[in-house]
Amino acid sequence: MATDKKLEKKKKTAKKENTNINRIIRLMWFTFIGLVAFVGLLFYSISIGWLGFMPSFEELENPKSNLASEIYSADQVLLGKYYIENRSNIHFDELSPNLVEALVATEDARFYEHSGVDLRALMRVFKGVITGNRAGGGSTITQQLAKNLFPREEKSKLQLVTQKFKEWVIATKLEYNYTKHEIIAMYFNTVTFGSNSYGIKTASKTYFAKLPSELNREEASMLVGMLKAPSYYNPVRNHERALKRREIVLSQQRNYKYITQQEYDSLRNTPLDMSRYRRADHKVGLATYFREYLRGEMKQWCKTHYKTDGEPYNLYRDGLRIYTTINSKMQRYAEEAVAEHLGEDLQPAFFKHWSNKKRYPNAPFFRLTKKETARIMRSGMKRSSRYYWMNVRNAPQDSIDLVFNTPTHMRVFSWHGDIDTVMTPMDSVLYYKSFLQTGVMSVEPQTGYVRAYVGGIDYHHFQYDHVTKGKRQVGSTFKPFVYASAMQEMGYDPCTEVPNIPVSFPMPDGQPLYTPKNSGDDREGEMVSLQWALANSVNYISAFLIKQVKPGKVIELARKMGVKSNIDPVPAICLGTPSLSVYEMVGATATYPNKGVFQKPIFITRIEDKNGNVLETFTSEATDALDDITAYKMLSLMEGVVKYGTGVRLRLKYKMKQHIAGKTGTTDNNSDGWFMGLTPELVTGVWVGAEDRSVHFRSTHLGQGANMALPIWALYMKRVYADSTINISQEPFEMPQGFTENEYDCESIKEKKDEINKDNPVHDEFDNLGI
């Protein structure tokens, strides 16, 4: 009986336990189903935006990020960028496999197996939270991409949880819309590597001066390792720390069989070479002045060109690709020529020229009063960045003056590298005023394409652009306008002879006659050919010609040849009194080898959007300025300058035997030195002078254009001619139909004329010339 009761009790207990277990199981199922339903509802609510921002399908297709606009040379070299974030996008096929393997092994080993969310990794994370033994994160590459593309600043714990769910949803959508390869590329485009480098393309260039496709295993591993904390693992500032992090990335690749143990052992001991590291800086690199000029042009372009959403393009955010006319090799040769001549020759000569402080206490200013010098120095002080920032902060003037006259540590420019020194800011103003500046522009006459552009000697220290902004007196380089006008209006040719005697001009209001003077007395009083006169830059002949054609005609021709600056219609322009830019002078001079057609110099060939769609193309505007006969006559005249005139040192010193036409120019007091050099396919203008016109050489021997500017042209063109990949023509200038090689051999023509006339009566050669 007792046994039966015990059995009955056991049955009831077992039944009750089974009932409890079933209840627990049902509760667990209901909880699980409820949790799944909750998560599903949460996912749905997040996906349709009930719980805050969610990217639309269009935003997933076109995720927004700040993309740098890129400037490319005509030979496809990246010259520079404009950016808020220094970021440039790449495609998967532009990535080295070393990068892809390092990233997957380190960040998401099952990347190719999941669909945006790695459940196994999440379970590992949950287990780690419960047990306190964490074994890695659960965030996939796609989730990290979601976070990079659509970041949100959430603060509360609930918002952080919601944000994590949002990333899962976005990751799933990304996996649905993009291939694995596209996701890898997008990820590399969105991450930051420090040193103002956003995206793998910029980082590769900054740290290793390479394209992403060129990175080797150890370089790729270092960059991937930096993603955990770019500043903490920066290989420049934290070398040892970066090495240890790279070793971890390499070990992950070994663990997942991307490399062997032997490869790992070898690579982990490879030194970290950071010798090519260059932090992005728009003030350094190739074509700095050109890039800054282009920035202004592009900002204006963006104001009048609109995206599909109706917003104007943003130069710093929209990833424009700007294709320019600049040839990177020619640009480099021009910059090297400037550095060689000014840095190694002319500037040292200038410093030596003014080194006697006892004799020239006001150096480098010449023939100025103390009051005039003080005015120039004060103007220079007010243009300095130090003065600007003190003035912005409303510093009293006496405080500013005190600072500018107190010695301080500073870093100043020199041709052999910046110098750390101690001097007063006022002394630094004087120091910088002692440097000779330059402007160089090289253009292709037939297209108007600008191939090289050097606006100064160092953009970091001297940011004034002497190609397009600066305007200086052009001296005798203006004389070809006068000669061309005379040939076109009066029918003269290079062998036409005119008297080399003084010419006077009446002046208004009873002022004394204006009579230009020659710099020497060579052949004074004789009849001379125009070819000889221009070659030797004879002022009497220029005065004679402008009196024949009148200043207005000369100015009219200059306008047709692209000169826009103001020119006063006075006789003195025949000696080069107008102040013009290098840009204007080169564009105008290029008219001659282009058979009299002025091609407006241009800098851009096309602009594309970030996807490679062409937004606009550009061609040069053409204007008929001269007939081809007159243009060829001018080339013949200007070849004489190089053969036996003021440009003869191209032949004698630089041994240049190519077909070259040219014109030197030197202004009063040697303040400005010019040289315009012409070849059949390239016209280049060079100006050299100091920032202030009162700073110059005391002697014409040193301060003439043939000594200051011509050598830069020679050094530049010798490099261009030596580069077979540039292929600049060394053939003669093309002659119009009906001409022969000896057409303008003026000495031969003169001999024949003298032979014909030797038995004839000699008339006064100055009769009827209107002098």
C-alpha positions in Angstrom: 0.0 0.0 0.0 2.8 2.4 1.0 4.7 1.4 -2.1 1.7 2.3 -4.3 1.4 5.7 -2.7 5.1 6.4 -3.3 4.8 5.4 -7.0 1.7 7.6 -7.3 3.6 10.5 -5.8 6.6 10.0 -8.1 4.3 9.9 -11.1 2.6 13.2 -10.0 6.0 14.8 -9.4 7.4 13.6 -12.8 4.2 14.8 -14.5 4.6 18.2 -12.7 8.2 18.4 -13.7 7.4 17.6 -17.3 4.7 20.2 -17.2 7.2 22.8 -15.9 9.8 21.8 -18.5 7.2 22.0 -21.3 6.1 25.4 -19.9 9.8 26.5 -19.9 10.3 25.2 -23.4 7.1 26.9 -24.6 8.2 30.1 -22.8 11.6 29.9 -24.5 10.0 29.4 -27.9 7.6 32.3 -27.3 10.5 34.4 -26.1 12.6 33.4 -29.1 9.7 34.0 -31.5 9.0 37.3 -29.8 12.6 38.2 -29.9 12.8 37.3 -33.6 9.6 39.2 -34.2 11.0 42.2 -32.2 14.2 42.1 -34.1 12.3 41.8 -37.4 10.0 44.6 -36.4 13.1 46.6 -35.3 14.8 45.9 -38.6 11.7 46.8 -40.5 11.2 50.0 -38.5 14.8 51.0 -39.0 14.8 50.1 -42.7 11.8 52.4 -43.4 13.1 55.2 -41.3 10.7 55.0 -38.3 13.6 55.2 -35.9 15.6 57.9 -37.5 17.7 58.4 -40.7 18.0 55.6 -43.2 19.7 56.0 -46.5 17.5 55.7 -49.5 18.2 53.4 -52.5 19.5 56.4 -54.4 21.9 57.3 -51.5 23.1 53.7 -51.4 23.7 53.9 -55.2 25.5 57.2 -54.8 26.9 57.5 -51.3 28.1 61.0 -50.5 31.6 61.7 -49.4 34.0 64.6 -49.8 35.9 63.8 -52.9 39.0 65.8 -53.9 39.0 67.3 -57.4 42.1 66.2 -59.3 44.3 68.1 -61.7 45.9 66.1 -64.5 48.6 67.1 -66.9 48.4 66.5 -70.7 50.6 63.5 -70.2 48.3 62.1 -67.5 50.4 62.9 -64.4 48.4 63.9 -61.3 49.6 67.5 -60.6 47.6 68.1 -57.4 44.2 68.3 -55.8 41.6 70.6 -54.3 39.9 69.2 -51.2 38.4 69.5 -47.8 39.3 65.8 -47.3 42.2 64.7 -49.5 40.3 61.8 -50.9 40.3 60.2 -54.4 38.3 57.1 -55.3 39.6 54.0 -57.0 38.0 50.8 -58.5 38.8 47.3 -57.3 41.0 46.5 -60.3 43.3 49.4 -59.2 44.0 47.6 -55.8 47.0 45.4 -55.2 45.9 41.9 -54.2 48.2 42.4 -51.2 45.9 45.1 -49.9 42.8 43.0 -50.4 44.3 39.9 -48.6 45.7 42.0 -45.8 42.3 43.6 -45.2 40.2 40.5 -45.3 42.6 38.5 -43.1 42.8 41.2 -40.5 39.3 42.7 -40.5 36.8 40.0 -41.7 38.1 36.5 -42.5 34.6 35.3 -43.6 34.0 38.3 -45.8 33.2 36.3 -48.9 30.8 34.0 -46.9 28.4 36.3 -45.1 25.8 38.8 -46.5 26.8 41.8 -44.5 26.4 40.5 -40.9 28.5 37.6 -39.7 26.3 35.6 -37.3 29.2 33.4 -36.1 31.2 36.5 -35.2 28.3 38.0 -33.4 27.8 34.8 -31.3 31.5 34.9 -30.5 31.1 38.5 -29.3 28.0 37.6 -27.2 29.8 34.6 -25.7 32.8 36.9 -24.9 30.5 39.4 -23.2 28.9 36.6 -21.0 32.1 34.9 -20.1 34.3 37.9 -20.0 36.7 36.3 -22.5 36.5 38.4 -25.6 38.0 36.9 -28.8 37.7 39.6 -31.4 35.0 41.9 -32.8 31.9 41.1 -34.8 31.8 44.0 -37.1 32.3 43.0 -40.8 34.0 45.1 -43.5 30.5 45.8 -44.9 29.3 47.1 -41.5 32.4 49.3 -41.2 31.7 50.6 -44.7 28.1 51.4 -43.6 29.4 53.3 -40.6 31.9 55.2 -42.8 29.3 56.1 -45.5 26.5 57.1 -43.2 27.9 58.2 -39.8 25.6 59.6 -37.1 26.5 61.2 -33.8 24.4 59.2 -31.3 24.9 59.8 -27.6 22.6 57.7 -25.4 23.0 53.9 -24.9 19.7 53.3 -26.6 20.7 55.4 -29.5 24.0 53.5 -29.7 22.1 50.2 -29.8 19.8 51.6 -32.5 22.8 52.8 -34.4 24.3 49.3 -34.4 21.1 47.8 -35.8 21.0 50.5 -38.4 24.5 49.5 -39.5 23.4 45.9 -39.8 20.4 47.0 -42.0 22.6 49.2 -44.2 25.2 46.5 -44.5 22.6 44.1 -45.7 21.4 46.6 -48.2 24.9 47.3 -49.4 25.5 43.6 -49.9 22.3 43.4 -52.0 23.3 46.4 -54.1 27.0 45.9 -54.6 29.4 43.0 -55.4 32.0 42.0 -52.9 34.7 43.6 -55.0 32.8 46.9 -55.1 32.4 46.8 -51.3 36.1 46.3 -50.8 36.9 49.2 -53.1 34.3 51.4 -51.4 35.7 50.6 -48.1 39.3 51.5 -49.1 37.9 54.7 -50.5 36.2 55.8 -47.3 38.8 55.1 -44.6 41.3 57.6 -43.3 45.0 57.0 -42.8 46.1 60.2 -41.1 48.5 62.8 -42.5 45.5 64.4 -44.3 45.2 61.2 -46.4 41.6 60.0 -47.0 41.2 56.8 -49.0 43.8 54.3 -50.1 44.8 56.2 -53.3 45.9 59.2 -51.4 47.5 57.2 -48.6 49.6 55.2 -51.1 50.9 58.4 -52.6 51.5 60.1 -49.2 53.4 57.2 -47.5 55.0 55.4 -50.4 54.7 57.7 -53.5 52.9 54.7 -55.3 49.6 53.8 -56.8 47.5 51.3 -54.8 48.2 48.7 -57.4 52.0 49.0 -56.9 52.0 48.3 -53.1 54.0 45.3 -52.0 53.0 43.0 -49.2 54.7 44.8 -46.3 53.5 48.2 -47.5 50.0 47.0 -47.9 50.1 45.4 -44.4 51.3 48.6 -42.8 48.5 50.7 -44.3 45.8 48.1 -43.4 47.3 48.0 -39.8 47.0 51.8 -39.5 43.2 51.5 -39.9 42.8 50.5 -36.3 44.1 53.9 -35.1 45.8 56.0 -37.8 47.6 58.4 -35.4 48.6 55.8 -32.9 50.1 53.6 -35.6 51.5 56.4 -37.8 54.8 55.0 -39.1 56.5 58.4 -39.3 55.7 59.5 -35.7 55.5 56.0 -34.1 57.8 53.8 -36.0 58.2 50.9 -33.6 54.5 50.8 -32.8 53.7 50.7 -36.6 56.2 47.8 -37.1 54.5 45.8 -34.3 51.1 46.4 -35.8 52.3 45.4 -39.3 53.6 42.2 -37.8 50.1 41.4 -36.5 48.6 42.0 -39.9 51.2 39.7 -41.5 50.5 37.0 -38.9 46.8 37.1 -39.8 47.7 36.6 -43.4 49.8 33.6 -42.4 47.0 32.2 -40.3 44.6 32.3 -43.2 47.1 30.9 -45.7 47.6 34.0 -47.7 51.4 33.7 -47.0 53.6 30.9 -45.8 55.5 30.7 -42.5 58.7 31.3 -44.5 57.3 34.4 -46.1 56.0 35.7 -42.8 59.4 35.2 -41.1 61.0 37.2 -43.9 58.5 40.0 -44.2 58.2 40.6 -40.4 61.9 41.5 -40.4 61.8 43.8 -43.4 62.8 47.4 -42.4 60.0 50.0 -42.7 61.2 52.4 -45.4 59.4 55.8 -45.1 61.9 57.8 -47.2 59.2 58.6 -49.8 56.7 59.9 -47.2 55.3 63.3 -48.3 52.4 64.9 -46.5 50.0 66.5 -48.9 50.5 70.3 -49.2 49.3 72.5 -52.0 52.2 74.8 -51.5 54.8 72.2 -52.6 55.2 69.9 -55.6 55.0 70.5 -59.3 53.3 73.5 -60.9 52.3 75.2 -57.6 51.7 78.6 -59.1 49.7 77.1 -62.0 47.5 75.0 -59.6 46.7 78.1 -57.6 45.8 80.1 -60.7 43.6 77.2 -61.8 41.9 77.2 -58.4 40.5 80.6 -59.1 39.4 79.7 -62.6 37.7 76.6 -61.4 35.9 78.3 -58.6 34.4 80.7 -61.2 33.5 77.7 -63.4 31.7 75.9 -60.5 29.5 78.9 -59.9 27.9 78.6 -63.3 27.7 74.9 -63.8 25.2 72.7 -62.0 24.7 69.1 -61.0 21.6 67.0 -61.7 20.2 68.0 -58.3 20.3 71.7 -59.3 23.2 72.5 -56.9 26.4 74.2 -58.4 29.5 72.0 -58.4 31.8 72.2 -55.4 35.5 72.2 -56.3 36.4 70.7 -52.9 33.7 68.0 -52.5 32.5 66.8 -55.9 35.6 64.9 -57.2 36.0 66.8 -60.5 38.8 65.7 -62.8 40.4 68.7 -64.5 42.6 67.8 -67.5 45.1 70.6 -68.3 47.4 71.5 -71.2 50.5 71.4 -69.0 53.1 68.9 -70.0 54.6 67.6 -66.7 58.1 67.0 -68.1 58.2 70.5 -69.7 56.9 72.0 -66.4 59.6 70.2 -64.5 62.3 71.4 -67.0 61.1 75.0 -66.6 61.2 74.8 -62.8 64.7 73.2 -63.0 65.9 75.9 -65.3 64.7 78.7 -63.0 66.4 77.0 -60.0 69.6 76.5 -61.9 70.0 80.0 -63.2 68.6 82.0 -60.3 69.6 79.7 -57.5 73.1 78.9 -58.7 74.1 82.0 -60.7 72.1 85.1 -60.7 71.0 85.4 -57.1 74.5 84.8 -55.7 75.7 87.4 -58.2 73.1 89.8 -56.9 74.0 89.3 -53.3 77.7 89.8 -54.1 76.8 92.9 -56.1 75.3 94.5 -53.0 77.6 93.0 -50.4 79.5 96.2 -49.6 77.3 97.6 -46.9 79.6 100.6 -46.2 79.4 101.8 -49.8 75.7 100.9 -50.2 74.0 101.2 -46.8 70.6 101.3 -48.5 71.1 98.0 -50.4 69.4 96.5 -52.2 67.5 99.7 -52.9 69.2 102.0 -55.3 69.0 105.8 -55.5 66.1 106.1 -53.0 65.8 108.6 -50.1 65.4 107.3 -46.6 61.8 108.3 -46.7 61.1 106.4 -49.9 62.9 103.3 -48.5 60.8 103.5 -45.2 57.6 103.7 -47.2 58.5 100.6 -49.3 59.5 98.7 -46.1 56.3 99.6 -44.3 54.3 98.5 -47.3 56.1 95.2 -47.3 55.4 94.8 -43.6 51.7 95.4 -44.1 51.6 92.7 -46.8 53.1 90.1 -44.5 51.0 87.3 -42.9 52.3 88.3 -39.5 50.9 91.8 -39.8 47.6 90.5 -41.2 46.9 88.2 -38.2 47.9 90.8 -35.7 45.7 93.3 -37.4 42.8 90.8 -37.4 43.2 90.5 -33.7 43.0 94.3 -33.4 46.5 94.6 -32.0 47.5 98.3 -31.4 49.9 99.7 -34.0 52.7 100.3 -31.4 52.5 96.6 -30.4 52.8 95.6 -34.0 55.8 97.8 -34.5 57.4 96.4 -31.4 56.9 92.8 -32.6 58.3 93.6 -36.0 61.5 95.0 -34.5 62.0 92.3 -31.9 64.4 89.4 -32.9 62.6 86.0 -33.1 63.1 82.5 -34.3 61.9 82.0 -37.9 62.4 79.8 -40.9 63.3 81.7 -44.1 63.8 80.8 -47.8 67.1 80.1 -49.4 67.9 78.4 -52.7 69.7 75.6 -50.8 66.8 74.9 -48.5 64.9 76.8 -45.8 67.1 78.2 -43.0 66.3 78.3 -39.3 67.5 81.6 -38.0 66.9 84.5 -35.6 66.1 88.0 -37.0 63.5 90.7 -36.6 60.4 90.4 -38.8 61.4 93.7 -40.3 64.8 92.3 -41.3 63.0 89.4 -42.9 61.0 91.8 -45.0 64.2 93.3 -46.3 65.8 89.9 -46.8 62.9 88.8 -49.0 63.0 92.0 -51.0 66.5 91.1 -52.0 65.4 88.0 -54.0 65.0 88.1 -57.8 61.7 86.7 -59.0 60.6 85.3 -62.3 57.6 84.5 -64.5 57.9 81.8 -67.2 55.2 80.6 -69.6 55.5 78.3 -72.5 52.8 77.9 -75.2 52.2 75.8 -78.3 51.4 78.4 -81.0 49.2 76.2 -83.2 46.8 75.2 -80.3 47.3 77.9 -77.6 48.0 75.1 -75.1 50.1 76.3 -72.2 52.8 73.6 -71.7 54.7 75.1 -68.7 53.8 77.8 -66.1 56.2 79.1 -63.4 54.8 82.0 -61.5 57.7 82.6 -59.1 60.7 81.0 -57.4 59.0 79.3 -54.4 55.2 79.3 -53.8 55.5 78.5 -50.1 57.4 81.8 -49.4 56.5 84.0 -52.4 52.8 83.5 -53.4 52.5 86.4 -55.9 52.0 85.0 -59.4 54.3 86.8 -62.0 52.7 85.1 -65.0 49.1 86.2 -65.0 48.9 88.7 -62.1 52.2 90.6 -62.4 52.6 93.3 -65.0 56.0 94.9 -65.6 57.5 97.2 -68.2 58.3 95.0 -71.2 61.2 97.1 -72.6 62.4 96.2 -76.1 60.3 93.1 -76.2 57.5 95.5 -77.3 59.5 96.6 -80.4 58.2 93.7 -82.5 54.7 95.2 -82.3 56.1 98.4 -83.8 58.1 96.6 -86.5 55.1 94.3 -87.4 52.8 97.4 -87.7 55.3 99.1 -90.0 55.6 96.1 -92.2 51.9 95.6 -92.4 51.0 99.3 -92.9 54.0 100.6 -94.8 55.0 97.5 -96.8 58.5 97.3 -95.3 60.4 94.1 -95.1 63.4 93.0 -93.0 65.9 94.3 -95.5 64.3 97.8 -95.8 66.9 100.3 -94.9 66.1 103.4 -92.8 68.3 106.1 -91.3 69.9 105.5 -87.9 69.5 109.1 -86.7 67.6 110.8 -83.8 63.9 111.2 -84.3 61.9 113.9 -82.3 58.2 114.1 -81.4 56.3 117.3 -80.5 54.8 117.2 -77.0 51.6 118.9 -75.8 51.4 122.1 -73.8 54.7 123.5 -75.1 56.8 120.8 -73.5 60.3 120.1 -75.0 60.5 117.7 -77.9 60.7 114.0 -77.0 63.8 112.4 -78.6 64.6 108.8 -77.7 68.3 108.0 -77.3 70.3 105.0 -78.4 72.2 103.0 -75.9 75.4 103.2 -78.1 76.6 104.9 -81.3 77.2 101.8 -83.5 76.5 102.7 -87.1 74.8 106.0 -86.0 74.1 108.2 -89.0 74.1 105.3 -91.5 71.3 103.6 -93.4 70.6 100.3 -91.7 68.3 97.4 -92.4 65.3 96.7 -90.1 66.8 93.2 -89.5 70.0 94.7 -88.1 68.1 97.4 -86.2 65.9 94.9 -84.3 68.8 92.5 -83.7 70.7 95.3 -82.0 67.5 96.8 -80.4 68.2 100.3 -81.9 66.0 102.9 -80.3 66.3 105.4 -83.2 64.8 102.9 -85.6 61.9 102.1 -83.3 61.2 105.8 -83.0 61.4 106.3 -86.8 58.9 103.4 -87.4 56.3 104.5 -84.8 56.4 108.0 -86.3 55.5 106.5 -89.6 52.6 104.3 -88.5 51.5 106.2 -85.3 51.0 104.8 -81.8 47.3 104.0 -82.4 48.1 101.5 -85.1 50.6 99.7 -83.0 48.2 99.5 -80.1 45.5 98.2 -82.5 47.7 95.4 -83.6 48.7 94.5 -80.0 45.0 94.2 -79.2 44.5 91.8 -82.1 47.4 89.8 -80.7 45.7 89.4 -77.3 47.1 92.3 -75.3 44.4 93.5 -73.0 46.3 95.8 -70.6 46.1 99.5 -70.9 48.6 101.1 -73.3 48.8 104.9 -73.5 49.0 106.1 -77.2 52.2 107.9 -76.8 55.5 107.7 -78.9 57.4 106.3 -75.9 55.7 102.9 -76.3 58.2 102.2 -79.1 60.8 101.7 -76.4 58.7 99.4 -74.3 57.0 101.6 -71.6 53.8 99.5 -71.4 53.4 97.2 -68.4 52.2 93.8 -69.5 52.0 90.3 -68.1 54.0 87.3 -69.2 50.8 85.7 -70.2 50.0 88.5 -72.6 53.4 88.7 -74.1 53.8 85.0 -74.7 50.3 84.8 -76.3 51.0 87.7 -78.6 54.5 86.5 -79.6 53.1 83.1 -80.4 51.2 84.8 -83.3 54.3 84.9 -85.5 55.1 81.2 -85.8 51.3 80.6 -86.2 51.2 82.4 -89.5 49.7 85.6 -88.0 46.8 83.9 -86.2 46.5 84.7 -82.5 45.5 81.6 -80.5 44.4 82.6 -77.0 46.5 80.6 -74.5 44.4 78.1 -72.6 45.0 75.9 -69.6 42.2 73.3 -69.6 41.2 70.8 -72.3 38.2 69.1 -70.4 36.5 68.7 -67.1 34.9 65.5 -66.0 32.7 64.6 -63.0 33.7 61.9 -60.5 32.2 59.2 -62.7 34.2 60.2 -65.8 31.4 62.0 -67.6 32.6 64.9 -69.6 31.1 68.2 -68.4 32.8 70.6 -70.7 35.6 70.7 -73.3 37.8 73.7 -74.2 39.5 74.9 -77.3 41.4 78.1 -78.0 39.8 81.2 -79.5 41.5 82.2 -82.8 41.9 85.8 -84.2 43.5 86.8 -87.5 46.0 89.5 -86.4 48.6 89.5 -89.2 48.9 88.2 -92.7 51.2 85.2 -93.0 53.8 87.2 -95.1 54.2 89.8 -92.3 54.3 87.1 -89.7 57.1 85.4 -91.5 59.0 88.7 -92.0 58.9 89.1 -88.2 60.3 85.6 -87.7 63.1 86.5 -90.0 63.8 89.7 -88.1 63.8 88.0 -84.7 66.1 85.2 -86.0 68.6 87.9 -86.5 68.4 88.7 -82.8 69.7 85.3 -82.1 72.2 85.0 -85.0 74.1 88.2 -84.4 72.2 90.5 -82.1 71.4 90.8 -78.4 70.5 87.1 -78.1 73.6 85.8 -79.7 74.8 84.2 -76.4 72.3 81.4 -77.2 74.7 80.5 -80.0 78.0 81.4 -78.3 77.5 80.3 -74.7 74.8 77.7 -74.9 75.8 76.3 -78.3 72.2 76.1 -79.5 72.1 75.7 -83.3 68.4 75.1 -83.7 66.2 77.5 -85.6 65.4 80.1 -83.0 63.9 83.5 -83.1 63.9 85.8 -80.1 63.8 89.2 -78.5 65.5 90.5 -75.4 64.2 93.3 -73.3 65.7 95.5 -70.6 63.9 98.4 -68.8 65.3 101.6 -67.3 67.6 101.0 -64.4 67.7 97.3 -65.2 64.6 96.7 -63.1 63.1 94.2 -65.6 64.8 91.6 -67.8 62.9 89.8 -70.5 63.5 87.2 -73.2 60.9 86.0 -75.7 62.1 82.8 -77.4 60.4 81.3 -80.5 60.7 78.0 -82.2 58.2 76.5 -84.7 56.3 74.6 -82.1 57.0 76.3 -78.8 57.1 80.0 -77.7 58.3 80.8 -74.2 58.6 84.1 -72.4 60.7 84.8 -69.4 60.7 87.8 -67.1 63.2 88.3 -64.2 63.2 91.1 -61.7 62.8 91.9 -58.0 59.5 92.5 -56.2 60.2 96.3 -56.1 61.4 98.1 -59.2 63.9 100.0 -57.1 65.7 96.7 -56.4 68.0 95.8 -59.3 71.5 95.5 -60.6 73.4 98.8 -61.0 75.0 97.8 -64.3 73.3 96.9 -67.6 75.9 94.2 -68.1 74.4 92.3 -65.3 70.8 93.6 -65.4 70.0 93.2 -69.1 67.5 90.7 -70.3 70.2 88.7 -72.1 71.8 88.1 -68.7 68.8 87.8 -66.4 66.1 86.1 -68.5 67.7 84.5 -71.6 69.6 81.8 -69.6 66.4 80.4 -68.1 65.0 80.0 -71.7 68.2 78.4 -72.8 68.4 75.9 -69.9 64.8 75.1 -70.3 64.9 74.5 -74.1 68.1 72.5 -73.9 66.3 70.1 -71.6 63.2 70.0 -73.9 65.3 69.4 -77.0 67.2 66.6 -75.2 64.0 64.7 -74.3 63.0 62.5 -77.3 59.6 61.8 -75.8 58.6 65.5 -76.2 59.6 65.6 -79.9 59.8 69.4 -80.4 60.6 70.3 -84.0 64.1 71.5 -84.8 63.2 72.3 -88.4 63.1 75.9 -89.9 60.1 78.1 -89.5 57.6 77.3 -92.3 57.8 79.8 -95.1 54.8 81.2 -97.0 54.5 80.1 -100.7 56.8 81.8 -103.0 59.6 82.4 -100.6 63.2 81.1 -100.8 65.7 80.4 -98.0 67.8 83.5 -99.0 64.7 85.8 -99.3 65.8 87.9 -96.3 69.6 87.5 -96.4 69.9 91.2 -96.1 73.7 91.4 -96.4 73.6 89.6 -99.7 70.9 91.8 -101.0 72.8 94.9 -99.9 75.9 93.7 -101.8 73.9 93.2 -105.0 72.3 96.6 -104.6 75.7 98.3 -104.1 77.0 96.5 -107.3 74.0 97.8 -109.3 74.3 101.3 -108.0 78.0 101.8 -108.0 78.0 103.7 -111.3 74.8 105.6 -110.6 74.7 109.0 -109.0 74.3 108.8 -105.2 71.2 110.6 -103.9 70.8 111.8 -100.3 69.6 108.7 -98.6 67.6 110.7 -96.0 65.4 112.4 -98.6 61.6 112.1 -98.3 61.7 110.0 -95.1 59.5 112.4 -93.1 62.0 112.8 -90.3 
